[in-house]
């Protein structure tokens, strides 16, 4: 009997088809997603929803054709993967935005928190149903995590990072529960800021993850993604990523959290897998095997070798192959090519 291939997934973003009414946030140099989003949605009018439905089906078809097991809708509706969610919460002012540098590197014009943050009517079940109707593969929904949200907005209300994170976790949990009730079986919370702010992650960020997934049934695969940071553009190798020690610092706390899968970056900047992977005793690791900000396409042999090395340090049943992060920088042709390399390597192992 032939061996079963390692499972594969994608992380979130996918290059937007050119007919999508909302521009891809990877292409916006000044970081004012809100201003452009408002203009574009007004111009699209009643046609916007049909275009989003078409785009979700098209990007899912690309992923399925490439051999990916658990797909996403490519975040085709999102002007920015964080602010899209914030628009659906109370307490955010998108009209009076302020300039700030995100992660200490990227310029951004950010919404302001002016009051208590709370969930409103659930919106992601609609996005999931539209995407899931396009395929028989499970569609994973991605959600920005509390610590990552507060690092990408301006707080003029709380003045207390832990308190703000706690309220955001409760708001996210409402959306997560609604998704689970709708039938979504793969839900991912994105927390790249864990790697940037290790102290906050350990002090209250991991507890917030538990709150995000509170009450979620075991039928749902609870995933957390933590990359080391998007660069400013494709092939930007001078970009300052999070410290290489970050994963080592948070691994054991994450492993003790009530999550099923933890997604890490390993292609753009490889880890010491012999040191890192044994720290995950219970959690499945989603290993980033292709770089999402380099135009060079990895070979199947390279990816297969990295997966083989990983299996020396973690059980086969707890390893999933994926890109490092979202694929928006690559453009469709490169994204498809890299996904095909990924799935061929996973099938070889």
Residue pairs with C-beta under 8 A, 6 or more apart in sequence:
3 349
5 343
5 346
5 347
5 348
5 349
6 307
6 316
6 319
6 320
6 321
6 346
6 347
6 349
7 69
7 70
7 320
7 321
7 346
8 67
8 68
8 69
8 70
8 320
8 321
8 322
8 342
8 343
8 346
9 68
9 69
9 70
9 71
9 140
9 186
9 286
9 320
9 321
9 322
10 63
10 68
10 70
10 71
10 72
10 140
10 322
10 323
10 326
10 327
10 339
11 72
11 142
11 188
11 225
11 227
11 263
11 286
11 288
11 322
11 323
11 324
11 325
11 326
11 327
12 72
12 74
12 75
12 81
12 142
12 188
12 190
12 225
12 325
12 326
13 26
13 74
13 75
13 78
13 81
13 325
13 326
13 327
13 328
14 59
14 62
14 63
14 72
14 74
14 75
14 76
14 326
14 327
14 328
14 335
15 24
15 59
15 74
15 327
15 328
15 330
15 331
15 332
15 335
16 22
16 23
16 24
16 55
16 74
16 76
16 328
17 54
17 55
17 58
17 59
17 76
17 332
19 51
19 54
19 55
20 51
20 52
20 55
20 76
21 40
21 41
21 43
21 44
21 47
21 48
21 51
21 52
22 37
22 40
22 41
22 76
22 77
22 78
22 79
23 36
23 40
23 79
24 328
25 33
25 78
25 79
25 80
25 81
25 328
26 230
26 328
26 329
28 36
29 107
30 107
30 109
31 102
31 106
31 107
31 108
31 109
31 110
32 97
32 108
32 109
33 79
33 80
33 83
33 109
34 79
34 83
34 94
34 97
34 109
34 111
35 97
35 109
36 79
37 79
37 83
40 79
41 48
44 51
52 76
52 77
52 130
53 130
55 74
55 76
56 73
56 74
56 76
56 127
56 130
56 131
56 134
57 134
59 73
59 74
59 76
60 71
60 72
60 73
60 74
60 131
60 134
60 135
60 137
60 139
61 134
61 135
62 332
62 335
62 336
62 339
63 71
63 72
63 137
63 339
64 71
64 135
64 137
65 336
66 336
66 339
66 340
66 342
66 343
67 339
67 340
67 343
67 344
67 347
68 137
68 339
68 342
68 343
69 137
69 138
70 137
70 138
70 139
70 140
70 186
71 135
71 137
71 138
71 139
71 140
72 131
72 139
72 140
72 141
72 142
73 127
73 128
73 130
73 131
73 139
73 141
75 81
75 84
75 142
75 326
77 84
77 127
78 84
81 142
81 144
81 190
81 326
82 144
82 148
82 149
82 152
82 153
83 94
83 110
83 111
83 152
83 153
85 143
85 144
85 149
85 172
85 175
86 92
86 94
86 111
86 149
86 153
87 94
88 119
88 120
88 121
88 123
89 117
89 118
89 119
89 120
89 168
89 171
90 115
90 116
90 117
90 118
90 119
90 120
91 113
91 114
91 115
91 116
91 117
91 118
91 157
92 111
92 112
92 113
92 114
92 117
92 153
93 111
93 112
93 113
93 114
94 111
96 112
97 109
97 110
97 111
97 112
97 154
98 109
98 110
98 112
98 154
99 107
99 108
99 109
99 110
100 108
100 109
100 110
100 154
101 107
101 108
102 108
102 110
102 151
102 152
103 151
103 193
103 196
103 229
104 240
105 229
105 232
105 239
105 240
106 230
106 232
108 152
110 152
110 153
110 154
111 153
111 154
112 153
112 154
112 155
112 156
113 153
113 154
113 155
113 156
113 157
113 158
113 164
114 156
114 157
115 157
116 157
116 167
117 164
117 167
117 168
117 171
118 167
118 170
118 171
119 170
119 171
119 172
119 174
119 175
122 174
122 175
122 178
122 179
123 175
124 141
124 143
124 175
124 178
124 179
125 178
125 179
125 181
125 182
125 184
127 141
128 139
128 141
128 179
128 182
128 184
129 182
131 139
132 138
132 139
132 183
132 184
138 185
138 186
139 184
139 186
140 184
140 186
140 187
140 188
140 223
141 179
141 184
141 186
141 187
141 188
142 188
142 189
142 190
142 225
143 172
143 175
143 176
143 187
143 188
143 189
143 190
143 212
144 152
144 189
144 190
145 172
145 189
145 190
145 191
145 193
145 194
145 205
145 208
145 209
145 212
145 224
146 164
146 165
146 166
146 168
146 169
146 172
146 205
146 208
146 212
147 165
147 191
147 193
147 194
147 197
147 200
147 201
147 205
147 208
148 190
148 191
148 192
148 193
149 168
150 161
150 164
150 165
150 168
151 193
151 196
151 197
155 161
155 164
158 164
158 167
161 200
161 204
162 203
162 204
165 200
165 204
165 205
165 208
166 204
166 208
166 211
168 208
169 208
169 209
169 211
169 212
170 211
172 189
172 212
173 211
173 212
173 213
173 214
173 215
176 187
176 189
176 212
176 213
176 216
177 215
177 216
179 187
180 187
180 216
180 217
180 219
180 220
184 220
185 219
185 220
185 221
186 220
186 221
186 223
187 213
187 216
187 220
187 221
187 222
187 223
188 223
188 224
188 225
188 263
189 209
189 212
189 213
189 223
189 224
189 225
190 224
190 225
190 226
191 201
191 205
191 209
191 224
191 225
191 226
192 225
192 226
192 227
192 228
192 229
192 242
192 325
193 200
193 201
193 205
194 201
194 205
194 226
194 246
194 250
194 254
195 226
195 227
195 228
195 229
195 242
195 243
195 246
195 247
195 250
196 229
196 242
196 246
197 205
198 243
198 246
198 249
198 250
201 250
201 253
202 249
202 250
202 253
206 250
206 253
206 254
206 256
206 257
209 224
209 254
209 257
209 258
209 259
210 257
210 258
213 222
213 258
213 259
216 222
221 260
221 261
222 258
222 259
222 260
222 261
223 259
223 260
223 261
223 262
223 263
223 286
224 254
224 257
224 259
224 261
224 262
224 263
225 262
225 263
225 286
225 325
226 247
226 250
226 254
226 262
226 263
226 264
226 265
227 263
227 264
227 265
227 288
227 324
227 325
228 241
228 242
228 246
228 265
228 268
228 269
229 239
229 240
229 241
229 242
230 239
230 293
230 325
230 329
231 237
231 239
231 293
231 329
232 239
233 293
233 329
234 293
234 294
234 295
234 329
234 330
235 293
235 294
235 295
236 293
237 294
239 293
241 268
241 269
244 269
244 271
247 264
247 271
247 276
248 275
248 276
248 279
251 276
251 279
251 280
252 279
254 262
254 280
254 283
255 262
255 279
255 280
255 281
255 282
255 283
259 283
260 283
260 284
261 283
261 284
261 285
261 286
261 320
262 280
262 283
262 284
262 285
262 286
263 285
263 286
263 288
263 322
264 271
264 276
264 285
264 286
264 287
264 288
265 288
265 324
265 325
266 273
266 287
266 288
266 289
266 306
266 324
267 288
267 289
267 290
267 291
267 292
267 298
267 306
267 323
267 324
268 288
268 291
268 292
268 293
268 294
268 324
270 306
273 309
273 310
273 312
273 313
274 312
274 313
276 313
277 285
277 310
277 313
277 314
278 313
278 314
280 314
280 318
283 318
284 317
284 318
284 319
284 320
285 310
285 314
285 318
285 319
285 320
286 320
286 321
286 322
287 306
287 307
287 310
287 319
287 320
287 321
287 322
288 322
288 323
288 324
288 325
289 298
289 303
289 306
289 307
289 321
289 322
289 323
289 324
289 342
289 345
290 298
290 303
290 323
290 324
290 338
290 339
290 341
290 342
291 298
291 323
291 324
292 323
292 324
292 325
292 326
292 327
292 328
292 329
292 330
292 338
293 324
293 329
295 330
295 334
297 334
297 337
297 338
297 341
298 338
298 341
299 341
300 341
300 344
300 345
300 348
301 345
303 321
303 341
303 342
303 345
303 346
304 345
304 348
304 349
307 319
307 321
307 345
307 346
307 349
308 349
310 319
311 319
311 349
321 342
321 343
321 345
321 346
322 342
323 338
323 339
323 342
327 335
327 338
327 339
330 338
